Amino acid sequence: MDPARLPQPGSPDLVLGVIGCGVMGRGIAQIAVLAGASVRLVDAREGAATAARAELLTTFGKLVEKGKLTQEAADAAAGRLVPCASLGELAGAHIVVEAIIEELQAKKALFAELEGILGPDAILATNTSSLSVTSIAAGLTHPERVAGFHFFNPVPLMKIVEAIGGLLTPPAVVDYLLALGKQWGHTAVRAKDTPGFIVNHAGRGYGTEGMRLLAEGVATVPVLDNILRDTAGFRLGPCELFDLTGLDVSHPVMESIYHQYYEEPRFRPQGLTRQMLVAGTLGKKVGQGFYRYGADGKKEAIAEPQQATQMPQSVWISNERPELAEQVSTLAAAAGVQIESGVAPSDGALCIVTPLGEDCTTCCARERLDPRRTVAVEALFDAGKRRVVMTNPGTAPEYLAMACGLFGATGVPVSVIRDSAGLVSQRVVAHIVNIACEIAQQGIADPLDIDRAVTLGLGYPLGPLAWGDTLGAQTVLSILKNLEQLTGDARYRPSPWLQRRALLGLSLHHKEI
Protein backbone atom coordinates (compact mmCIF):
# COMPACT_ATOMS: atom_id res chain seq x y z
CA MET A 1 0.00 0.00 0.00
CA ASP A 2 1.05 3.60 -0.54
CA PRO A 3 -0.51 6.33 1.66
CA ALA A 4 0.75 8.88 -0.87
CA ARG A 5 -2.11 7.75 -3.12
CA LEU A 6 -4.69 8.68 -0.48
CA PRO A 7 -6.29 12.15 -0.37
CA GLN A 8 -4.28 14.49 1.80
CA PRO A 9 -5.62 15.19 5.30
CA GLY A 10 -7.99 18.12 4.95
CA SER A 11 -8.95 17.23 1.39
CA PRO A 12 -12.72 17.34 0.76
CA ASP A 13 -12.29 14.04 -1.09
CA LEU A 14 -11.25 12.12 2.03
CA VAL A 15 -13.75 9.44 3.04
CA LEU A 16 -13.59 8.04 6.57
CA GLY A 17 -15.44 5.00 7.86
CA VAL A 18 -16.20 4.77 11.59
CA ILE A 19 -17.26 1.38 12.91
CA GLY A 20 -18.89 1.39 16.31
CA CYS A 21 -21.24 4.24 17.13
CA GLY A 22 -20.81 4.41 20.88
CA VAL A 23 -19.33 7.39 22.70
CA MET A 24 -15.86 6.90 21.21
CA GLY A 25 -17.05 6.30 17.67
CA ARG A 26 -19.34 9.32 17.75
CA GLY A 27 -16.53 11.48 19.11
CA ILE A 28 -14.15 10.43 16.34
CA ALA A 29 -16.85 11.01 13.73
CA GLN A 30 -17.55 14.48 15.16
CA ILE A 31 -14.02 15.84 14.98
CA ALA A 32 -13.45 14.27 11.55
CA VAL A 33 -16.59 15.56 9.88
CA LEU A 34 -16.18 19.05 11.37
CA ALA A 35 -12.63 19.09 9.97
CA GLY A 36 -13.98 18.48 6.46
CA ALA A 37 -13.93 14.70 5.97
CA SER A 38 -16.88 12.71 4.66
CA VAL A 39 -17.83 10.18 7.34
CA ARG A 40 -19.73 6.92 6.98
CA LEU A 41 -21.10 5.43 10.20
CA VAL A 42 -21.55 1.68 10.74
CA ASP A 43 -22.69 -0.29 13.78
CA ALA A 44 -23.68 -3.91 14.21
CA ARG A 45 -26.77 -2.85 16.16
CA GLU A 46 -29.74 -2.11 13.94
CA GLY A 47 -30.53 1.60 13.83
CA ALA A 48 -27.48 2.59 15.89
CA ALA A 49 -25.75 4.41 13.04
CA THR A 50 -28.86 6.48 12.28
CA ALA A 51 -29.30 7.26 15.98
CA ALA A 52 -25.64 8.29 16.22
CA ARG A 53 -26.08 10.70 13.32
CA ALA A 54 -29.12 12.23 15.02
CA GLU A 55 -27.16 12.67 18.25
CA LEU A 56 -24.31 14.33 16.39
CA LEU A 57 -26.69 16.74 14.66
CA THR A 58 -28.05 17.67 18.09
CA THR A 59 -24.47 18.30 19.25
CA PHE A 60 -23.84 20.50 16.21
CA GLY A 61 -26.96 22.50 17.07
CA LYS A 62 -25.73 23.12 20.61
CA LEU A 63 -22.35 24.24 19.27
CA VAL A 64 -24.14 26.70 16.99
CA GLU A 65 -26.16 28.04 19.95
CA LYS A 66 -22.93 28.59 21.91
CA GLY A 67 -21.31 30.38 18.99
CA LYS A 68 -18.64 27.72 18.58
CA LEU A 69 -19.88 26.65 15.13
CA THR A 70 -21.63 28.51 12.32
CA GLN A 71 -24.95 27.22 11.02
CA GLU A 72 -23.40 26.95 7.57
CA ALA A 73 -20.58 24.73 8.87
CA ALA A 74 -23.07 22.59 10.83
CA ASP A 75 -25.23 22.07 7.76
CA ALA A 76 -22.21 21.18 5.63
CA ALA A 77 -21.01 18.67 8.24
CA ALA A 78 -24.47 17.11 8.41
CA GLY A 79 -24.36 16.60 4.65
CA ARG A 80 -21.08 14.72 4.93
CA LEU A 81 -22.30 12.43 7.73
CA VAL A 82 -23.88 9.27 6.33
CA PRO A 83 -25.25 6.28 8.31
CA CYS A 84 -24.68 2.92 6.62
CA ALA A 85 -26.58 -0.32 7.00
CA SER A 86 -23.65 -2.66 6.34
CA LEU A 87 -19.88 -2.86 6.09
CA GLY A 88 -20.21 -3.17 2.33
CA GLU A 89 -21.16 0.51 2.14
CA LEU A 90 -17.63 1.38 3.30
CA ALA A 91 -16.22 0.40 -0.10
CA GLY A 92 -14.29 3.41 -1.36
CA ALA A 93 -13.37 4.65 2.12
CA HIS A 94 -9.74 5.75 2.40
CA ILE A 95 -9.42 5.03 6.10
CA VAL A 96 -11.58 3.09 8.53
CA VAL A 97 -11.37 3.55 12.29
CA GLU A 98 -12.88 0.81 14.43
CA ALA A 99 -14.15 1.67 17.91
CA ILE A 100 -15.84 -1.63 18.78
CA ILE A 101 -15.54 -3.86 21.84
CA GLU A 102 -12.00 -4.15 23.31
CA GLU A 103 -11.66 -7.81 22.37
CA LEU A 104 -8.86 -9.14 20.17
CA GLN A 105 -10.76 -11.74 18.15
CA ALA A 106 -13.62 -9.35 17.41
CA LYS A 107 -11.22 -6.76 15.99
CA LYS A 108 -9.30 -9.35 13.97
CA ALA A 109 -12.52 -10.72 12.46
CA LEU A 110 -13.72 -7.22 11.57
CA PHE A 111 -10.49 -6.29 9.80
CA ALA A 112 -10.42 -9.62 7.94
CA GLU A 113 -13.87 -8.84 6.56
CA LEU A 114 -12.87 -5.27 5.66
CA GLU A 115 -9.91 -6.54 3.60
CA GLY A 116 -12.37 -7.87 1.04
CA ILE A 117 -14.28 -4.60 0.90
CA LEU A 118 -11.76 -1.77 0.93
CA GLY A 119 -9.31 -0.70 -1.75
CA PRO A 120 -5.63 -1.75 -1.59
CA ASP A 121 -4.40 1.59 -0.21
CA ALA A 122 -7.03 2.01 2.50
CA ILE A 123 -5.76 2.19 6.09
CA LEU A 124 -7.32 0.01 8.79
CA ALA A 125 -7.02 1.91 12.07
CA THR A 126 -7.87 0.56 15.51
CA ASN A 127 -8.81 2.73 18.47
CA THR A 128 -7.63 0.02 20.87
CA SER A 129 -6.35 1.27 24.22
CA SER A 130 -4.58 -1.86 25.43
CA LEU A 131 -4.39 -4.52 22.72
CA SER A 132 -1.36 -5.10 20.49
CA VAL A 133 -1.68 -3.54 17.04
CA THR A 134 0.61 -6.28 15.72
CA SER A 135 -1.68 -8.95 17.15
CA ILE A 136 -4.76 -7.35 15.60
CA ALA A 137 -3.03 -7.28 12.20
CA ALA A 138 -1.65 -10.81 12.41
CA GLY A 139 -3.21 -13.21 9.90
CA LEU A 140 -4.45 -10.54 7.51
CA THR A 141 -3.44 -10.67 3.87
CA HIS A 142 -2.03 -7.15 4.21
CA PRO A 143 -1.12 -6.58 7.88
CA GLU A 144 0.99 -3.60 6.87
CA ARG A 145 -2.14 -1.50 6.38
CA VAL A 146 -3.11 -1.79 10.08
CA ALA A 147 -2.17 0.89 12.62
CA GLY A 148 -3.36 2.17 15.96
CA PHE A 149 -5.18 5.49 16.16
CA HIS A 150 -5.95 5.83 19.85
CA PHE A 151 -8.21 8.66 20.99
CA PHE A 152 -9.36 9.45 24.53
CA ASN A 153 -12.84 10.00 25.90
CA PRO A 154 -14.44 12.48 25.37
CA VAL A 155 -12.75 12.76 21.98
CA PRO A 156 -13.72 16.39 21.14
CA LEU A 157 -12.29 17.63 24.47
CA MET A 158 -9.28 15.35 24.94
CA LYS A 159 -6.98 16.89 22.36
CA ILE A 160 -4.52 14.01 22.12
CA VAL A 161 -4.26 10.99 19.82
CA GLU A 162 -1.60 8.28 19.68
CA ALA A 163 -0.59 6.90 16.27
CA ILE A 164 0.91 3.43 16.58
CA GLY A 165 2.56 1.26 13.97
CA GLY A 166 2.63 -2.51 14.33
CA LEU A 167 5.79 -4.44 13.54
CA LEU A 168 4.83 -4.61 9.86
CA THR A 169 3.34 -1.12 9.52
CA PRO A 170 5.49 1.17 7.32
CA PRO A 171 6.34 4.57 8.84
CA ALA A 172 4.44 6.31 6.02
CA VAL A 173 1.14 4.92 7.37
CA VAL A 174 1.81 6.32 10.83
CA ASP A 175 2.96 9.60 9.29
CA TYR A 176 -0.39 9.85 7.50
CA LEU A 177 -2.30 9.27 10.74
CA LEU A 178 -0.19 11.85 12.56
CA ALA A 179 -1.01 14.42 9.89
CA LEU A 180 -4.68 13.42 9.98
CA GLY A 181 -4.90 13.75 13.76
CA LYS A 182 -3.29 17.18 13.60
CA GLN A 183 -5.65 18.29 10.85
CA TRP A 184 -8.58 17.20 13.04
CA GLY A 185 -7.36 19.58 15.75
CA HIS A 186 -5.53 17.16 18.05
CA THR A 187 -1.95 16.84 19.23
CA ALA A 188 -0.81 13.65 17.51
CA VAL A 189 2.11 11.66 18.92
CA ARG A 190 3.93 8.59 17.58
CA ALA A 191 4.22 5.51 19.79
CA LYS A 192 5.66 2.02 19.50
CA ASP A 193 3.33 -0.95 19.67
CA THR A 194 3.83 -1.71 23.36
CA PRO A 195 1.32 -2.42 26.15
CA GLY A 196 -0.50 0.79 27.02
CA PHE A 197 1.36 2.77 24.31
CA ILE A 198 2.24 6.12 25.98
CA VAL A 199 -0.62 7.43 28.11
CA ASN A 200 -1.98 4.20 29.58
CA HIS A 201 1.59 3.01 30.13
CA ALA A 202 2.70 6.22 31.86
CA GLY A 203 -0.51 6.31 33.89
CA ARG A 204 0.23 3.02 35.65
CA GLY A 205 2.33 4.72 38.32
CA TYR A 206 -0.33 6.93 39.88
CA GLY A 207 -3.10 4.52 40.73
CA THR A 208 -0.98 1.49 41.56
CA GLU A 209 1.29 3.44 43.94
CA GLY A 210 -1.74 5.07 45.55
CA MET A 211 -3.27 1.65 46.16
CA ARG A 212 0.03 0.41 47.58
CA LEU A 213 -0.02 3.26 50.11
CA LEU A 214 -3.54 2.22 51.13
CA ALA A 215 -2.49 -1.43 51.36
CA GLU A 216 0.41 -0.51 53.66
CA GLY A 217 -1.92 1.44 55.94
CA VAL A 218 0.04 4.65 55.39
CA ALA A 219 -3.04 6.79 54.79
CA THR A 220 -6.80 6.52 54.61
CA VAL A 221 -8.70 7.17 51.38
CA PRO A 222 -9.49 10.87 51.98
CA VAL A 223 -6.02 11.59 53.41
CA LEU A 224 -4.33 10.01 50.39
CA ASP A 225 -6.46 11.96 47.92
CA ASN A 226 -6.13 15.25 49.81
CA ILE A 227 -2.34 15.01 49.95
CA LEU A 228 -1.87 14.23 46.27
CA ARG A 229 -4.28 16.97 45.18
CA ASP A 230 -3.04 19.69 47.51
CA THR A 231 0.72 19.08 47.61
CA ALA A 232 1.52 17.47 44.25
CA GLY A 233 -1.17 19.27 42.24
CA PHE A 234 -3.13 16.36 40.74
CA ARG A 235 -6.68 17.28 39.72
CA LEU A 236 -8.09 14.18 41.41
CA GLY A 237 -6.70 11.84 44.01
CA PRO A 238 -6.19 8.22 42.87
CA CYS A 239 -9.30 7.00 44.69
CA GLU A 240 -11.41 9.80 43.22
CA LEU A 241 -10.02 8.99 39.78
CA PHE A 242 -10.79 5.27 40.08
CA ASP A 243 -14.33 6.11 41.18
CA LEU A 244 -14.79 8.40 38.19
CA THR A 245 -13.51 5.95 35.54
CA GLY A 246 -14.98 2.87 37.22
CA LEU A 247 -13.02 -0.15 38.41
CA ASP A 248 -14.67 -2.29 35.72
CA VAL A 249 -12.61 -0.19 33.30
CA SER A 250 -9.50 0.62 35.34
CA HIS A 251 -8.67 -2.66 37.04
CA PRO A 252 -8.65 -4.86 33.90
CA VAL A 253 -6.30 -2.35 32.23
CA MET A 254 -3.97 -2.50 35.24
CA GLU A 255 -3.92 -6.29 35.16
CA SER A 256 -3.59 -6.42 31.37
CA ILE A 257 -0.54 -4.16 31.24
CA TYR A 258 1.03 -5.93 34.23
CA HIS A 259 0.69 -9.35 32.56
CA GLN A 260 1.63 -8.11 29.08
CA TYR A 261 4.91 -6.91 30.58
CA TYR A 262 5.45 -10.36 32.10
CA GLU A 263 4.78 -9.28 35.67
CA GLU A 264 7.03 -6.22 35.63
CA PRO A 265 7.02 -5.04 39.29
CA ARG A 266 6.63 -1.36 38.32
CA PHE A 267 3.07 -2.09 37.14
CA ARG A 268 1.97 -4.48 39.91
CA PRO A 269 -1.69 -3.86 40.89
CA GLN A 270 -2.97 -4.30 44.44
CA GLY A 271 -5.56 -6.79 45.62
CA LEU A 272 -7.90 -4.10 46.93
CA THR A 273 -9.15 -3.01 43.50
CA ARG A 274 -9.71 -6.65 42.47
CA GLN A 275 -11.79 -7.18 45.64
CA MET A 276 -13.84 -4.07 44.94
CA LEU A 277 -14.38 -5.17 41.34
CA VAL A 278 -15.67 -8.58 42.52
CA ALA A 279 -17.89 -6.88 45.11
CA GLY A 280 -19.36 -4.57 42.48
CA THR A 281 -18.28 -1.36 44.25
CA LEU A 282 -17.12 0.09 40.95
CA GLY A 283 -17.34 3.78 41.74
CA LYS A 284 -19.61 6.68 40.92
CA LYS A 285 -21.60 4.80 38.27
CA VAL A 286 -23.06 2.46 40.92
CA GLY A 287 -23.13 4.93 43.80
CA GLN A 288 -20.33 3.33 45.77
CA GLY A 289 -16.61 2.88 45.33
CA PHE A 290 -13.89 4.35 47.49
CA TYR A 291 -16.53 6.96 48.32
CA ARG A 292 -20.33 6.90 48.40
CA TYR A 293 -22.39 9.00 46.01
CA GLY A 294 -25.87 10.42 46.41
CA ALA A 295 -28.72 10.12 43.94
CA ASP A 296 -27.53 13.39 42.40
CA GLY A 297 -24.10 11.87 41.75
CA LYS A 298 -22.35 14.07 44.30
CA LYS A 299 -19.61 12.53 46.41
CA GLU A 300 -20.31 12.22 50.12
CA ALA A 301 -17.46 14.00 51.85
CA ILE A 302 -15.31 12.07 54.32
CA ALA A 303 -13.54 14.28 56.83
CA GLU A 304 -10.03 13.48 57.96
CA PRO A 305 -9.73 12.49 61.65
CA GLN A 306 -9.56 15.50 63.94
CA GLN A 307 -6.12 15.68 65.53
CA ALA A 308 -5.36 17.09 68.97
CA THR A 309 -3.20 20.22 68.80
CA GLN A 310 -0.86 22.10 71.11
CA MET A 311 2.17 24.30 70.55
CA PRO A 312 5.69 23.05 71.32
CA GLN A 313 8.06 25.06 73.48
CA SER A 314 10.81 24.68 70.88
CA VAL A 315 11.55 22.85 67.65
CA TRP A 316 14.74 21.15 66.51
CA ILE A 317 15.01 20.53 62.74
CA SER A 318 17.45 18.04 61.26
CA ASN A 319 19.97 19.65 58.94
CA GLU A 320 20.84 16.45 57.03
CA ARG A 321 19.17 18.00 53.99
CA PRO A 322 19.70 21.77 54.38
CA GLU A 323 17.44 22.74 51.46
CA LEU A 324 14.54 20.81 52.99
CA ALA A 325 15.33 21.97 56.53
CA GLU A 326 15.09 25.55 55.33
CA GLN A 327 11.56 24.95 54.04
CA VAL A 328 10.47 23.54 57.40
CA SER A 329 12.20 26.36 59.29
CA THR A 330 10.17 28.90 57.30
CA LEU A 331 6.93 27.15 58.25
CA ALA A 332 7.93 26.90 61.92
CA ALA A 333 8.99 30.55 62.03
CA ALA A 334 5.58 31.60 60.69
CA ALA A 335 4.03 29.96 63.78
CA GLY A 336 6.29 31.98 66.07
CA VAL A 337 7.95 28.98 67.69
CA GLN A 338 11.56 28.99 68.90
CA ILE A 339 13.82 27.08 66.50
CA GLU A 340 16.84 25.47 68.13
CA SER A 341 20.20 25.76 66.37
CA GLY A 342 22.21 23.17 68.30
CA VAL A 343 23.72 20.05 66.79
CA ALA A 344 21.44 17.99 69.04
CA PRO A 345 17.94 18.81 70.34
CA SER A 346 17.34 19.96 73.90
CA ASP A 347 15.26 17.84 76.23
CA GLY A 348 11.58 18.23 75.40
CA ALA A 349 12.03 19.79 71.96
CA LEU A 350 9.86 18.57 69.10
CA CYS A 351 12.28 16.89 66.64
CA ILE A 352 11.60 17.12 62.93
CA VAL A 353 13.29 15.18 60.13
CA THR A 354 12.86 15.70 56.38
CA PRO A 355 13.19 12.36 54.58
CA LEU A 356 13.93 12.02 50.90
CA GLY A 357 12.71 8.58 49.91
CA GLU A 358 13.28 7.33 53.45
CA ASP A 359 10.94 6.83 56.40
CA CYS A 360 10.85 8.63 59.72
CA THR A 361 12.24 5.60 61.55
CA THR A 362 15.41 5.46 59.44
CA CYS A 363 16.13 9.18 59.86
CA CYS A 364 15.38 9.06 63.57
CA ALA A 365 17.67 6.06 64.17
CA ARG A 366 20.52 7.47 62.07
CA GLU A 367 20.57 10.74 64.03
CA ARG A 368 19.95 8.97 67.37
CA LEU A 369 16.86 11.02 68.13
CA ASP A 370 14.22 10.19 70.71
CA PRO A 371 11.49 8.44 68.69
CA ARG A 372 8.81 9.68 71.09
CA ARG A 373 9.57 13.28 70.14
CA THR A 374 10.28 12.78 66.42
CA VAL A 375 8.06 13.28 63.40
CA ALA A 376 8.83 13.70 59.68
CA VAL A 377 7.49 16.47 57.48
CA GLU A 378 7.05 16.64 53.71
CA ALA A 379 9.30 19.49 52.59
CA LEU A 380 9.89 18.67 48.92
CA PHE A 381 6.38 19.48 47.71
CA ASP A 382 4.16 22.54 48.04
CA ALA A 383 2.96 23.14 51.60
CA GLY A 384 0.81 26.16 50.76
CA LYS A 385 -2.48 24.24 50.77
CA ARG A 386 -1.66 21.31 53.06
CA ARG A 387 1.10 20.18 55.43
CA VAL A 388 1.95 16.50 55.81
CA VAL A 389 3.22 15.13 59.12
CA MET A 390 4.47 11.54 59.31
CA THR A 391 4.87 9.66 62.58
CA ASN A 392 7.16 6.77 63.41
CA PRO A 393 5.94 3.76 65.44
CA GLY A 394 7.26 5.37 68.63
CA THR A 395 5.89 8.89 68.25
CA ALA A 396 4.06 9.95 71.41
CA PRO A 397 0.55 11.45 71.06
CA GLU A 398 1.53 14.69 72.78
CA TYR A 399 4.37 15.29 70.31
CA LEU A 400 2.11 14.52 67.37
CA ALA A 401 -0.28 17.12 68.82
CA MET A 402 2.62 19.60 68.95
CA ALA A 403 3.47 18.94 65.29
CA CYS A 404 -0.17 19.41 64.27
CA GLY A 405 -0.42 22.60 66.31
CA LEU A 406 2.81 23.97 64.87
CA PHE A 407 2.05 23.33 61.21
CA GLY A 408 -1.63 24.17 61.48
CA ALA A 409 -1.05 27.45 63.33
CA THR A 410 -1.58 29.57 60.23
CA GLY A 411 -4.84 27.84 59.29
CA VAL A 412 -3.46 25.47 56.67
CA PRO A 413 -4.85 21.92 57.08
CA VAL A 414 -2.51 19.22 58.36
CA SER A 415 -2.69 15.58 57.23
CA VAL A 416 -1.15 12.86 59.39
CA ILE A 417 0.21 9.65 57.88
CA ARG A 418 1.94 6.59 59.29
CA ASP A 419 5.60 5.84 58.62
CA SER A 420 6.34 5.32 54.95
CA ALA A 421 9.49 5.30 52.85
CA GLY A 422 9.08 8.37 50.66
CA LEU A 423 6.00 9.74 52.46
CA VAL A 424 3.17 10.03 49.86
CA SER A 425 3.87 12.61 47.15
CA GLN A 426 7.58 11.79 46.92
CA ARG A 427 7.10 8.11 46.21
CA VAL A 428 4.11 8.57 43.89
CA VAL A 429 5.71 11.29 41.74
CA ALA A 430 9.14 9.59 41.67
CA HIS A 431 7.43 6.39 40.52
CA ILE A 432 5.62 8.27 37.74
CA VAL A 433 8.83 9.98 36.60
CA ASN A 434 10.70 6.67 36.62
CA ILE A 435 8.11 4.94 34.43
CA ALA A 436 8.24 7.83 31.95
CA CYS A 437 12.03 7.55 31.90
CA GLU A 438 11.73 3.88 31.05
CA ILE A 439 9.28 4.69 28.23
CA ALA A 440 11.97 7.00 26.83
CA GLN A 441 14.68 4.39 27.44
CA GLN A 442 12.74 1.78 25.45
CA GLY A 443 12.23 4.22 22.58
CA ILE A 444 8.45 3.91 22.83
CA ALA A 445 8.06 7.64 22.20
CA ASP A 446 10.04 10.85 21.88
CA PRO A 447 10.67 12.42 25.32
CA LEU A 448 8.78 15.60 24.44
CA ASP A 449 5.88 13.53 23.08
CA ILE A 450 5.74 11.60 26.35
CA ASP A 451 5.16 14.83 28.24
CA ARG A 452 2.67 16.17 25.68
CA ALA A 453 0.66 12.95 25.74
CA VAL A 454 0.58 12.66 29.52
CA THR A 455 -0.39 16.26 30.23
CA LEU A 456 -3.18 16.16 27.63
CA GLY A 457 -4.28 12.56 28.25
CA LEU A 458 -4.01 12.42 32.03
CA GLY A 459 -4.15 16.05 33.09
CA TYR A 460 -1.05 15.90 35.28
CA PRO A 461 0.24 19.30 36.43
CA LEU A 462 3.49 18.69 34.52
CA GLY A 463 4.73 16.15 32.02
CA PRO A 464 6.57 13.45 34.01
CA LEU A 465 9.98 14.17 32.48
CA ALA A 466 9.57 17.93 32.98
CA TRP A 467 8.44 17.17 36.54
CA GLY A 468 11.61 15.16 37.09
CA ASP A 469 13.68 18.10 35.83
CA THR A 470 11.80 20.48 38.12
CA LEU A 471 12.46 18.34 41.20
CA GLY A 472 15.96 17.52 39.95
CA ALA A 473 16.91 14.23 38.36
CA GLN A 474 19.38 13.56 41.19
CA THR A 475 16.63 14.14 43.75
CA VAL A 476 14.29 11.70 42.01
CA LEU A 477 17.11 9.18 41.75
CA SER A 478 17.82 9.50 45.49
CA ILE A 479 14.17 8.92 46.34
CA LEU A 480 14.01 5.79 44.19
CA LYS A 481 17.28 4.36 45.48
CA ASN A 482 16.16 4.85 49.08
CA LEU A 483 12.77 3.33 48.32
CA GLU A 484 14.40 0.32 46.68
CA GLN A 485 16.84 -0.14 49.56
CA LEU A 486 14.25 0.18 52.34
CA THR A 487 11.53 -1.93 50.69
CA GLY A 488 13.69 -4.42 48.79
CA ASP A 489 11.17 -4.09 45.96
CA ALA A 490 12.39 -4.03 42.35
CA ARG A 491 9.36 -1.86 41.64
CA TYR A 492 11.49 1.16 42.52
CA ARG A 493 14.68 0.31 40.63
CA PRO A 494 15.74 3.44 38.73
CA SER A 495 15.58 3.49 34.94
CA PRO A 496 18.97 3.75 33.19
CA TRP A 497 17.59 6.83 31.41
CA LEU A 498 17.17 8.55 34.77
CA GLN A 499 20.41 7.31 36.32
CA ARG A 500 22.65 8.44 33.47
CA ARG A 501 21.08 11.88 33.11
CA ALA A 502 21.16 12.44 36.86
CA LEU A 503 24.84 11.52 37.03
CA LEU A 504 25.74 13.73 34.06
CA GLY A 505 23.55 16.66 35.06
CA LEU A 506 21.44 16.41 31.90
CA SER A 507 17.75 17.11 31.37
CA LEU A 508 15.45 14.09 31.28
CA HIS A 509 14.39 15.33 27.83
CA HIS A 510 17.96 14.96 26.56
CA LYS A 511 18.32 12.40 23.74
CA GLU A 512 21.53 10.63 22.82
CA ILE A 513 23.08 11.12 19.38
C-alpha positions, 0 to 999 in steps of 0.5 A: 500500500502507498498512503501517498495515493490517499487524499491528503488530510484536509482534502474534501475528497477524504472518506472516513469510515467509523465502525462502532457508534458508541461514545468513542465512535461518535466522538471520532466522527464528530471531529473528523466531519467538522474538519472536512472529511466525509464520514460513513457510520456503521454499527452492528446494532440495527438503527445505531448508526442512524441514531448516532447521526441524530445525536451528532446533529443535536451536538452540532446544534448546541455548538451553533447556539454557543457560537462555537460553530456557524450554522453553515458549517453545521449544515455542511457537516451534516451533509457529509455524515452518512449512516450505513446499514452494512460494512459493504457501504464502506467500499471506497473509504480511504481510512476506517477507524474501528471503535468496537468492543475491546476484544482481540478476536472481534477486531481481527474478524472485523479487519479480515472482513474489511480486507475484502471490501476496501481498496488496496491503499485504504488504512485500517485503524484501531482505536484500541487502548490496550491490545497489540496492534501487531496482534490485531493485524496478524493473519491478515493478507495485508497486515501492513495496512493496520495501525493504531489510532488511539483517541481518549474519551471524550474525543472532542475535548481530549486533544490528544491521539496516539498513532501506533505502527505494528511491527509490519506497519510502514512509517508512512502509514503512521505519518499519514495518521499523525497528519490526519490527527493534527488536521482534526485539531488534536496533538498527535504523537507517535508511539511504538506498539507496546502495552498501554502505548504512551498514556496508559503506560505512563498512567500506571504509576499513579493509581498502583502506587496510591493503592500500595499506600492504602495497602500498607496502611500509610493513609486513609482514602481521603487523606491520600487523595487530599495530599496528592491533590493539595501538595503534588497538584493532581486534579483528582486523588487516585481514589477519586479517579478510580471512582470516576472511571470505574473499576470495571474499566480501570482494574482490567487495564492494570492487570492487562498491562502488568501481565503483558509486561510479564509481571514487571514489578513497576506495574503491579496492581494491588488486591484491593481493587480486584476485591472491589471489582468482585464486590461490584463497588465500581465507583460513581456509576453504581453509587459506591466505590472508594466513596459513596455518592448520592442520587444526584451523583455528588460525592459524600465527603469524608472528613479526615480524623480530627487531631489534637493540637498544642504548641511546642516550646521549641523545635529542633530541625534536622539539617541532614538535607539543608534545602529541605530543613530551610523549608520547614524552618520557614513554616515553623517561624511563621508559627512563632515557635523557637527554632533550636540551632544546636547540633542535638535537640534539647530535652523536650524539643519537638524533633523534625526530620525531612526524609527524601525517599526514606521513612521517619524511623530510618532518619530518627535512628541514624541521628539517634533522636528520641522516637517519642519526640520525632516526626517527619514532614514533607518538605519537597512538595508545596505546603501552601495548601496542606502540610503532611506530618508523618509519625514513626511507630514510637511517636508519642501522642503529645508530640504529634499534637505539637506537630499538628499545632505547629504546622496548622497554626496559620490555618493550613490543614494538616494531614497525618500519615503513618511511617512510609518510605518516601511519604506520599507525594515523593514516592508517587511522583518519583514512581511516575517519573521513573516509568516515563524515563523507562518509556523514553529508554525503550524508545516507545516515544520521543521524550517531548511527546511523552510529556505532551501525551501525559499532560493532555491525556491524564491532566497531570500538572506537569509532564513526568519528564519535565516534573523530574527536571523540576524536582531535579533528576538527582533528587528523584534518583535519590528517592528511588534508590532509598525506596528500593533499599528500604523496601527491597522491591524491584518496583522502585529500581531506577531506569537507566535513562534517569540514572545516566542523566542524573549523574551527568547533570542532563535534562530528562528530555535529553536524547543521545546522538 
